[in-house]
Amino acid sequence: MSLRGKSSINDSLPVRIVSGDRHSVFSEKTKKHYYEDAGFVVKAENPWGKGELLVVAGKSISGTKAAILSIVQNAPLLNGRNV
C-alpha cells in the first residue's frame, strides 16, 4: 500500500506508523512509540468492503523486510490471534 492509502487505515490499526519530526511505530497494547527501525503485521477489518486485510508495514525498507520475515518464520502461529 502506498502512503496515499495509509491514512484511511493507519489511524484505526492497533499498531500504526506515526508521522512527525521523528517517525515512529506506536502500539496501542504497550502504549509506546518505537523509534528504532521496526515493522509490524496486523490483521484488520477491511474499511472498503467485506472481509479482512493483512497489513504488512515498516518504518523503512528494513522494517518492512522484518515484518515479512516474521510472517515466513511464524506462519504456523498465524491462526487469527495476536502473536
C-alpha positions in Angstrom: 0.0 0.0 0.0 1.3 3.4 -0.9 1.5 6.3 1.6 -1.5 7.8 -0.1 -3.8 5.0 1.1 -2.2 4.8 4.5 -4.2 7.5 6.3 -7.6 5.8 5.8 -6.4 2.6 7.5 -3.5 3.7 9.7 -5.4 5.5 12.4 -7.7 2.5 13.1 -4.9 0.0 13.5 -3.7 -1.2 16.9 -0.2 -0.8 15.7 0.5 2.1 13.4 3.0 4.4 11.9 3.1 7.9 13.4 4.5 10.7 11.2 6.3 13.7 12.6 9.8 15.1 13.2 10.7 11.5 14.1 8.6 8.8 12.6 7.7 6.0 15.0 5.7 2.8 15.2 3.0 3.2 18.0 1.5 0.2 19.8 -2.0 0.5 21.5 -1.2 -2.6 23.5 2.0 -1.2 25.1 1.2 2.5 24.7 4.8 3.0 23.5 6.4 4.6 20.5 9.2 2.6 18.9 11.7 4.9 17.1 14.1 2.2 16.0 13.7 0.6 12.7 10.5 -1.5 13.3 8.0 -3.4 11.3 4.6 -5.0 12.0 1.9 -7.3 10.7 -1.8 -6.6 11.6 -4.9 -8.4 10.6 -7.6 -5.8 10.3 -11.2 -5.3 9.1 -11.3 -4.0 5.5 -12.6 -0.4 5.6 -13.5 -0.5 1.9 -15.7 -3.6 2.0 -16.2 -7.1 3.4 -13.6 -9.3 4.9 -10.2 -8.5 6.4 -6.8 -7.2 5.4 -3.3 -8.3 6.3 -1.3 -5.1 6.8 2.5 -5.6 6.5 4.4 -2.4 7.1 7.5 -0.8 8.5 9.2 2.4 9.2 11.6 1.8 6.4 12.5 -1.0 3.9 14.4 -2.8 6.7 11.3 -2.7 9.0 9.0 -4.0 6.2 11.5 -6.7 5.5 11.5 -7.7 9.2 7.7 -7.9 9.1 7.7 -10.1 6.0 10.3 -12.4 7.6 8.2 -12.6 10.7 5.3 -13.9 8.6 7.5 -16.5 6.9 9.1 -17.7 10.1 5.9 -17.8 12.2 3.4 -18.9 9.6 2.2 -21.9 11.7 1.3 -19.5 14.6 -0.7 -17.1 12.4 -4.2 -18.5 13.0 -6.0 -15.3 13.8 -4.8 -14.5 17.2 -2.5 -11.7 18.3 1.0 -13.1 18.2 
